[in-house]
Amino acid sequence: MRSSLFGLICAVALLGATTARATPTRVVGLGDLGRYVEDDSNVLQYPGLIGKYSHFAFIDYGGNSGLNSSLPDSAQGNLSAGAFVRATPEFQIGVATSDFAPSEQNSFLGLVAGNANGANAAGFNELTTLGALRRYDLFLGYSLAKDMGLGLRLSYGSTTRTYIPDPSEKTSDMDHPERKTDFQAQREFRATLGFSGGYGSDFAYDTSIDFINYGLSDEKNTVATFNKGGGVGIGFSARLQVGLTKSWSLIPQISYRGSFFSLDELFTVPTFGAGDNGTSVNLMDSEKRAHSGSVHQFDLGAVAAWKAGKTLTFWIGPGFHLQKAGYTMALTSANLDQSVDLSMTQYALPYVKFGFELSPLEWLRVRGGAEKYTYSADITTTNVNNKAMDDEPRQITHESSGTGGLGGTGIDPAVPDFQVYIGASLVTQNGFALDFLVDNAFLKSGLGFFHKDFAVRAAASYKF
């Protein structure tokens, strides 16, 4: 992959040289300021902007197609691409494809695995290893006025795993010896409605609301481990861009996403794949379990932008990110209150982000940035047994604070406490551009231009 990236850089550099539109790689290179800096990639979070950024295509290699700092998605590798065109003066259409990590679903499944009925724990853990979902997006936009647009984004993503047994494989069930297919899947459908507008060059606003449907499947020998697997989600984002002076502007934003999951565990099933000759077993009513959970993510911040000249712009500002997850397991016996396990994990993540972009030459843009996180954690676990007998619940609370990677709880953002970004763009007069981002491993291992870790991400774009 590294050699491919370097080859892409060299090829586009030969095209010539003026300003072209930007790609998702650009906003990552600006200190991960994707929610604050407006460019073409914002169409993915605010579909109402598609009328402003039509006739644009990009290919992004090494990162996700969409804001690296957006709440709904976790960045994944592989190829992503998109194109937006104006079909009529008022109507726009676009398509995009990318990989993203189903972090909320995996968080829920990890908690289910810890409380599942015996043999099923391994099966639920298997579901979390399915990998990134390949997502496909369709965008539709309509210009209501010169500075006002309405947009709709429809997305579908899925990842699956199938095992088709050899005809010689048998189960241990003498009455049904035929070994049948195993199937696992995670799916997500999302509809995002966006509305964007502005008043002159000193005031602009972007809003969007998300509706999400999640799907989970786990079948062994064509028997489902659970029913009602999946959930729903809702989210919103809003941003203002306010011109304070000729050189200064303020960009506040707020984002929220809530995801709600449930599944009823009905069977004990064998593990996935070859070598398994077991059969599914109906759980007794007293062994069946109902699992439910929720994940909430909230981000609030504001960035000041300063145009220090025609060729230099700075961005800097603080923000606050909150993640909160809750989980409940109940035995589906006659008395649903007989046994309940409740866990709650909460992370507060204040941050500061900084970015700059310089155009020293007509065909060159240089950028960089940094982000600093701190965090505090509050983890509460309550176990209630025989609630009908008025037993007192047991509660354990753990609080911690510090910085660094936050591993081990399933919903942690796993961000480093301090991250530095360096990137650049090579642009051409005929609308082509190349953006690339330098790998931090390269920065730490010595400055050799042909080092194997030079580029972690690159993108090519064309404004037509």
Protein Blocks (a to p, Z undefined) as FASTA:
>chain_A
ZZmmmmmmmmmmmnoccdddddfklmmmnoopmmmmgcfklmmmmmmlmmmmghiaddde
hiacddfkbmkbccdedjdddddddfbfkbccdddddddddfklmmmmmmmmmmmghjlm
mmmmmmmmnopcddddddddddfbfkbccddddddddddddddddfkbccfbfklmcccd
dddddddddddddddddehjkbccddddddddddddddeehiafbghiacdddddddddd
ddfblmbccdddddddddddddddfbdcddedehiacdcddddfklpccddddddddddd
ddddddfbjkbccdddddddddddddddddfbfblmlpccddddddddddddddddddfb
fkbccddddddddddddddddddehklnopacdddddddededjdehilpagoiafbdcd
dddddddfkopacdddddfklmmnopafklcklpgbdcddddZZ
